[in-house]
Amino acid sequence: MNDLDYIPVTAAVIEKDGMILIAKRKRAYSGYPWEFPGGKMEEGESLEECLKREIEEELGIEIAVGEHLCSVRHVLNCQSAIRIYAYRASYVRGDIRLKDHDEVRWVTINELLQYDFPEPDRHIASVLIEQQGAESRENRIS
C-alpha cells in the first residue's frame, strides 16, 4: 500500500496535571479495549481541526492541540489501512461525557504499559515512554 491508500486518523495524548487520558472503547478493537482517543479526518479538515472535533464529539471536552508526537501506519485488513497522527494535547475545559467509550482514566506515562492497546496505540505509548526516559537522562546530565 502506498500513502494514498491510508486513511488519515488522529489520536490525542491529552495531558493534565502530569497525567495522560486514555479511553476504553465500548467495542474493543481486535480485542484491545484501550486507546488514545481521536478519529478519522473529514474532507477539508486539518489534522489539528480533526482532533479537536473528535475529542469534543467523543468526550465532550475542549483541548488545545500541541506538537506532533509521531505517526504510525496500520493495516486493518486486506482492504483498509490507517495512518495515525498522534499529537500532544492539553485539557482546556469541560466535563467528560462518554459517547464511544465505557470508561476513561488519567494515568502516568509509566502506567501505560499496564493497559491493552492495539498496536498503533502501543507504538504511541512507547514513544511517550522513550521521550520521558530521554528527558530524565538530560536532567541528570544538566
Phi and psi in degrees as a GROMACS rama.xvg file:
@    title "Ramachandran Plot"
@    xaxis  label "Phi"
@    yaxis  label "Psi"
@TYPE xy
-97.7438  172.926  ASN-2
-57.1752  -29.4637  ASP-3
-67.7347  -21.5522  LEU-4
-83.3417  -11.5825  ASP-5
-89.7081  128.068  TYR-6
-77.3712  126.742  ILE-7
-74.112  128.688  PRO-8
-132.849  145.025  VAL-9
-111.672  155.609  THR-10
-139.369  137.335  ALA-11
-106.397  128.908  ALA-12
-99.5949  89.8039  VAL-13
-85.4513  124.557  ILE-14
-112.95  140.238  GLU-15
-154.78  123.264  LYS-16
52.9237  40.8181  ASP-17
77.3217  7.62273  GLY-18
-114.606  158.483  MET-19
-115.595  136.967  ILE-20
-88.7332  126.651  LEU-21
-122.546  155.108  ILE-22
-129.646  142.555  ALA-23
-100.972  115.953  LYS-24
-66.2959  148.814  ARG-25
-63.6972  -40.1736  LYS-26
-116.143  114.554  ARG-27
-60.6851  138.909  ALA-28
-84.8782  113.747  TYR-29
51.0173  35.2445  SER-30
85.9281  -2.30654  GLY-31
-106.16  108.13  TYR-32
-80.0296  -26.9792  PRO-33
-92.5327  150.067  TRP-34
-157.038  165.649  GLU-35
-88.1992  123.108  PHE-36
-65.2273  154.085  PRO-37
164.906  -156.754  GLY-38
174.445  -171.888  GLY-39
-77.0248  142.969  LYS-40
-76.3978  138.251  MET-41
-96.7668  160.787  GLU-42
-52.7698  130.184  GLU-43
81.8675  1.97225  GLY-44
-93.5433  147.954  GLU-45
-83.3536  165.434  SER-46
-60.0255  -41.053  LEU-47
-65.6799  -42.2233  GLU-48
-63.1236  -40.6879  GLU-49
-58.7308  -46.8187  CYS-50
-63.6076  -45.0159  LEU-51
-61.4665  -43.4039  LYS-52
-64.2266  -47.684  ARG-53
-61.7059  -41.2093  GLU-54
-67.7829  -39.1365  ILE-55
-63.0223  -44.7887  GLU-56
-66.9892  -43.9998  GLU-57
-81.6823  -35.8362  GLU-58
-121.766  -11.9171  LEU-59
72.9867  19.9606  GLY-60
-119.648  159.667  ILE-61
-100.903  137.259  GLU-62
-125.838  159.155  ILE-63
-107.349  120.482  ALA-64
-79.9589  129.705  VAL-65
-104.856  -141.792  GLY-66
-72.8995  150.838  GLU-67
-69.0504  128.213  HIS-68
-92.4632  -50.7872  LEU-69
-170.6  169.147  CYS-70
-130.795  146.786  SER-71
-145.544  135.926  VAL-72
-91.9414  144.443  ARG-73
-148.029  124.753  HIS-74
-87.7657  121.336  VAL-75
-80.6943  -43.9067  LEU-76
-160.822  -171.46  ASN-77
-69.0942  -10.5508  CYS-78
-115.429  -9.27009  GLN-79
-147.396  150.251  SER-80
-148.094  153.992  ALA-81
-125.404  156.412  ILE-82
-122.08  114.403  ARG-83
-92.9297  129.036  ILE-84
-107.391  110.584  TYR-85
-96.0782  134.108  ALA-86
-125.933  143.925  TYR-87
-71.0369  146.284  ARG-88
-147.956  154.51  ALA-89
-113.999  139.26  SER-90
-67.8648  130.85  TYR-91
-105.045  -57.6175  VAL-92
-167.42  166.995  ARG-93
112.214  156.271  GLY-94
-98.515  129.419  ASP-95
-64.355  128.528  ILE-96
-127.449  135.491  ARG-97
-90.5809  126.879  LEU-98
-116.89  -56.8931  LYS-99
-99.5148  0.967459  ASP-100
-126.445  153.606  HIS-101
-90.7831  -25.3109  ASP-102
-160.623  150.775  GLU-103
-128.823  154.837  VAL-104
-139.984  144.145  ARG-105
-96.6008  119.549  TRP-106
-130.054  161.734  VAL-107
-81.3629  163.281  THR-108
-58.8993  -41.5114  ILE-109
-66.5434  -23.6981  ASN-110
-79.9391  -13.5836  GLU-111
-55.6662  -36.5533  LEU-112
-67.3906  -12.0585  LEU-113
-82.0643  -6.59729  GLN-114
-109.746  149.23  TYR-115
-85.3117  105.174  ASP-116
-110.003  148.782  PHE-117
-67.1263  163.728  PRO-118
-48.6414  -48.9544  GLU-119
-60.8511  -38.3619  PRO-120
-72.8256  -32.6171  ASP-121
-61.9357  -38.7114  ARG-122
-62.6743  -44.4171  HIS-123
-60.253  -44.7844  ILE-124
-60.5861  -41.0731  ALA-125
-66.8572  -34.8487  SER-126
-64.2016  -43.107  VAL-127
-61.0099  -44.7538  LEU-128
-64.8063  -41.9053  ILE-129
-62.687  -44.0785  GLU-130
-63.6836  -40.4678  GLN-131
-62.6503  -41.1339  GLN-132
-63.3885  -40.832  GLY-133
-64.3253  -41.2751  ALA-134
-64.2196  -39.3137  GLU-135
-64.032  -42.3271  SER-136
-64.3231  -40.7711  ARG-137
-63.9969  -40.7082  GLU-138
-65.4898  -34.5994  ASN-139
-69.6007  -34.6645  ARG-140
-73.635  -36.0325  ILE-141
